[in-house]
């Protein structure tokens, strides 16, 4: 089985699989309708898909407003985690943000999610602060991280 990964812009046809990955990845998943809204109605939404020859294995969503990109969600299907796919997907999202004029990218990560934080730091993100009780499932704090592409 070929495991080469390609990255591309998400389309409306990808929503079902993206929603499946979302449900498997988060305690408070976005609804399928939210993804349809992102694809059809949110002019700021940009999503990058990671896929093998067989299927979509991950996605990263962001909102591009003026020269800033805010990562809304990123997930790799559980069957594909631990294979360095998250780093490639995040780099593809960074590249897409830059191509669309972003000079700054920001995101939130659970304070307990050190795996994600370490990945983001490898890609140049810095700690920017704490959002207290950010996650409504357990009121865990979020660490705000950002990277300035001009630095």
Order of alpha helices (4+ residues) and beta strands (2+ residues): beta-alpha-alpha-beta-beta-beta-alpha-beta-alpha-beta-beta
